């Protein structure tokens, strides 16, 4: 597996002075936007001019404070738009976003500017694909999920509660209701995917695609254009400089994230009840009541502030990351490891790339209560649990990429992409 720097080291470089970051939202509401905003801030600190283009506010005040030019359209995303008709139509083709992005790009010098897109599926729509793939300004696209190639963005059948192996937009795919809600939602997603592929020109006209895990590359590769250059650049990790969590002295098993079907929260709740271990769920979502039903003794905190998440990690024996779909990275798992908290996750998940069985965590091989129960039990029974915790911390701090390193590699890639455009 090669990092960006390995790919670009032999190439001629062009001096990039201006980066246009494109993302659905301008304030953090998940991992994708977090990476978009924090990398933009670090790019400014590294000496580049940055423009942040987004559909939805509010705007993170740090962007203004850093001197970043922000162009936010103050639109609603698909889920929060009070006008469902507008959500349906704008989600298919956001004309305003396309026009404003086109005007922004037309005013730039292609020799010194690059566009870096992080996400479009929640608000900007397929319309921006046509803009960025036809502009004279070179582009890079970071794949944070699977919407480029899968209609529901996850290669996951919510009705069957299983990973989906169907080829996207094949007959079996289009006829199968895999959506978490209603068959009409799946029909809409199919239409959007057809628009993306045909009129949005993505992914077929993308030339430089950043992927963040080997699992993600393997899942998507056959559906991406053969002419596109794929660059491996994992998400940066906020590695804690505090003392190691003494996981060997703790008893709580911790879940951090959205309580939704694909995240496996109910699976963990049931496994914890079977083992009789204390479990805490930091987060919220549609499966909250189901988690409590599966394990009445479970503590569910709802969403909390980052320092409160750290406080729960201080009390954790291990972090359980039981997602039953592929995931693309698993940021919370990496951050737990960097605190010295071992991780249990599914062998199919991207987070599994950071885990060595019995060394810094454990893997379960089937998305079942029995399989997860066995993995938790085996990890918990390791006599020298302190060594597991120390291994988790040492490996994470040695192998993880911090934000500064991440942006250094981004700048190397930008220069090469500009030279090839």
N, C-alpha and C positions, 0 to 999 in steps of 0.2 A: 504494500500500500504506500503510495507516494503522496507527500504533502505538496502543497502548491509550490513551495520553494524548490523542490526537487524537479518539478516540471518546467519552471520558468528560468532556472539558473543558466541554461545554455542559450537563452533567447536574447535578441536585441531588446532594449528597453526604450520606452518613450516616457517623457516627463509628464505625468498626470498632475494637474494642479487643482482640478475641480471635480468633486464626486457628487452626483445626484443620487440620493438614496430614496427609493420608492417603496412605499409600504402602505397597507390598508389604514393603519391607525398611527396617530402621532403621540400616543401615550401608552404606557405598558399595560397590556391586558393578557399577556401570555409570553411564552418563550420566544416566538418569532419576533414580536415587536421589541422585546427586551434586547435581543441581539442587534436588531436594526438601529435602535436608539443608542445603545452603549457603544457600538462600533462607530457610529457617526460622531459621537463625542470624542472618542479616541482618535479618529481621523483628524479632527480639528486640532487636537493637542499635538498631533504629529506634524502639523504645519500645512495641511491641505484646507482648501475652501470647501465647504459642504453645504448643499441645499437639500432639505428634507421635504419630499413631496408625499402628501397623504390625503386620503379621502375624509377620514373621520378624526374629529377632535375628542376631547380637549387636547391641547398641545402640552407636552411635558415641558415645564418651565426651564429645565436644564438646557434644552435646545437653544432657546433665546439667550440664556446666560452665557453660553459658549460662543455666541456670535454666529450661529447657524441661521441661514436664511430658510424660513419655513413657509411652505406654500400648502396650506391645509384648506380643503374645500368645504369643511364643516358639514359634511353629509352624514347620513346614518348608514350603519352597516346593515346587511341583509336581515339580521335577526332583530335589531332594535328599531327599525324604521316603523313609525306608527302607521304609515300608508303601506298596506300589504301589496297593493297594485304597483306602487313605485318600487318596492323592494324586489318584486318579481321581474319587472322590466329592466330596472337599473342593474340588477344582479346579472342579467344576461349581457347588457351592453351599456356601460356608463359613459354616455356621450360627452358629458361635461369633463369627466376625468381625462378622456382621450384628447379632447381639444386643448385643455390646459397643459397637459404634459407635452403635447406636440409643440405648442407655442414656446414652452420653456426650453425644449431641446433645440428648436430652430434658432434660438437666440445664443446658442453656445458655440464655442470653438471646438470642433470634433478632435482636433489635434491634442488638446490638453484636458478634455473632459471625458468622464466615463459615467454611465448609468449603472447603478447596482440595485436590482429589484429583489426584495425580500418576500413580497406577498401581494396577491391581487384578489383572492377568492372571496374575501368577506365584504368587499366594498368596491374596489377599483374595477373589477370585472375583466373579462377577456379583451375588452376594448383596448387596454393599454398594451397588450401583446402586439397588436398591429403597429402601434406607435414605436415601441422600443426595437422591434425587429426590422423596421424599415428606415429608422433614423440614421443619419450620418454619424451620430454619437455612438461609440461602441458600448456594448452592454455586457453585464455579468448577471446571472440569475442564481440566487441561492435557493435550493429546494429545502424548505423546512417541513413540508408535509408531502402528500402524494396527489394533490389536485391536478398537477400537470398531466397525469396519466390515468387517474382513477376518478370516476364521477363523484363518489362520495368522499374522496380524499383520504381513504384509509386502508383500502384493500381489505375491508372488513364487512361481513354480512351481519348486520345488526339483528335481523330476524332469526337467523340460524345461530347467532352468537358464536361465530367462527371466522377465522381468516378466510378471505375469498380468493380462490385460485382462478376465477374466470378471467378471460382476456377482456380488458376494458373495451366497451362498446361492441363486443361480439353479440350475436343473437342471444345466447344465454345470459349475458350481462344485462342487456337492455330489457329483457323479459323478466328478470328477477327483481323483486322488491327487496333490496338490501338496506333501504334507508331506515334510520332510527324512528321515523315518524310515520308518514303516510305514503302510499304508492304514488300519489301525485307529486310528492317531493322528489321521488326518484325520477319520475318522468321529466321534471324540471331540470334536474341535475344532468340527465342525459342530453337534453337540448343544449344546456350550457356547455357541456363537453364538446358537442358537435360544433358549436359556435367557436369555442376556443381553438379547436384543431383546424377548422376550415377558415374562419375569418380572422381570428386572433393570431393565427400563424404560430401558435405555441403548442407543443414544444418544437415543431419541425423546423422553425427558422432560428431557434436559439443556437448560439455558437459557443458560448462558454457557460457551463453549468457547474456550480459548486454543490457537492453532496457532502453530508455531514457524518455518515456512517457507512460501513461496508454493507450492512443489511439493507439500507436504503438503496445503494447502488445496485445490489443484486436484484432487488424487487423491481426496480424501475428500468434497468438497462435495456431490456428488449423493446421497450416502448418509447425510448428516446431516439432522436435522430442520430444516425451513424456518423454524420459529419461533425457532430458537436464534440468539443473537448470537455472531458469531465475532470474536475479538479477536486481532490479530497482536502477539505478544510473543516475539521470538527469545530463545534461551538467552543468559545472560550469559557473557562471555568473560573468562577470567583473562589480561588483557593484560600481558605481561611488561614490566618497566621496565628490564631489562638491555639491554646494547648489542645492536645488530643482529647477527644471525648473518651472517658474511661468506660467504654462499652461493656467491659467485663463486669462492671459493678452495677449495671443497669438491668432492668427487667422489662421495660416497655418495648413493644414492637410497633413501629411507626409507619404510617402511610401519609404521604404529602401529595396533594393534587386534587383534581376534579373527581367528584364522586359520580362517575358515569359508567355505563355498562362496559365499554371497551377498556376502561382503566382497571377493571378487576377488583374494585373495592369490596363488593359483596363476596367474591371468592375468598379474599383475605379475611373478612369478618367471620365467615363460616369456618375457615381453617383455624383461626385463633380461638374460636369457641370450642372446637374439637380438642385442641391442645390444652385449653384452660390457661392461656397466656393473656396478659394485659395488652390491649391494643388501642392505639389512638389514631384517629383520622383527622388530619389537618387539611381542611378543604371543605367544599360543599358541591352540590350538584343534584341532578334528578334522582340519583340512587340513594340519597341520604336516608329516607325512611326504610328502604330495603336493607341498608347496612345495619340499622338499628334492629330491624326484625330478625336478621340473620345472627346478630350478636347483641343482645340487650345490654351487655356489660361494656360494650365499646364506647369510648369517649369520642364524640364528634365535635370539633371546635368551631367549624365554619372557617371562612377565610380569615387569616390573621396577617399581621404585618411581618416583614422579613425578620426582625429581631425576635419575634415570638416563635417563628419557625426554628430559629437557631436555639432558642431556649428548649424547645421540644427535642431537638437533636441532641442536646446535652443530656437528656434523660433516656435516650434510645439505646437499646441493645443492638438492634439492627433496623435498617430501613427496608420495608417490603415494597417492591415495585412490581405489582402483579398484573400489569397490562396484558390483555389477552390478544392484542393485535401487534403489529410489527414495531410500532413506534418509529421514530427517525433518529433519536439520540438518547433521550432520558436524562435531561440536565440535572434533575433533583438527585438522581442516583450518583452521578459524578460528584456533586457537591457534598453529598453525605460521605462518600468515600474519602474526600479530602479532609473531613473532620475526624476520620478514624472510625466511622460507623459502617460496619459491613452491610452488604446489600444482598437481598434475595430477589431474583427476577426470573422470568421465563426465558428459556434457552433460545427462543425465536426472536426475542426483543433486541433492539439495537443496543440497549444498555448492557446486554450480556457480553458485549465485546470488551468490557472493562472488568469482567468477573472471572476469576479462576477458582474452580470448585474447591472449597475447604481452605483456601488461602486468604481471600478477602471477602468471601461471601458464598452464596450457593445458588444453583440453578434448578428450576423444576421443568420437566420435559413435556408435561401435558397441562392444558388449562383446566385442571380439575382440582377439587378440594383435596382429594387424596394425595395428588402429586405435590401440591404446595405444602400440605401438612408434613409430608415426609421430608421435604427440603428444609423447612423450618426446624423440624425436630432434629435432623442430623447436624445442622449448623449450631443449634443451641447446645447440643451435647458435646461439642468439641472441648476437651479438657482445658487446653491453654487458649482461652478465648481472647486473652490480652494480645497474644501473638497475631490473631486474626485481625484485631483492631489496628495494631501497629502496622501490619502489612497493608491494610486498606489505606491508611494515611500515607505511608511511605511511597507506595506505588502511585497513588493519585497525584501526589505533589511532584513526583518525578516525571510522570507521563502526561499530565494534563497541560493544556495550552492556556496561558493566561491571556487577558485582553490585549496587552501590548504585543505579545508574540503573534496573536491572531491578526492584528491590524498590520503588523510588519509584513506578514505573508500576503495579506490582501493587497497592500501597496505593490508588492512584487508582481502579483497577478495583474493588477490594473495596468502596470507599465507594459507588460507583455501583450495583453489584450489590445491595448491601444496601438501597439506596433504592428499587430497582425491585421487590424481592421482595414 
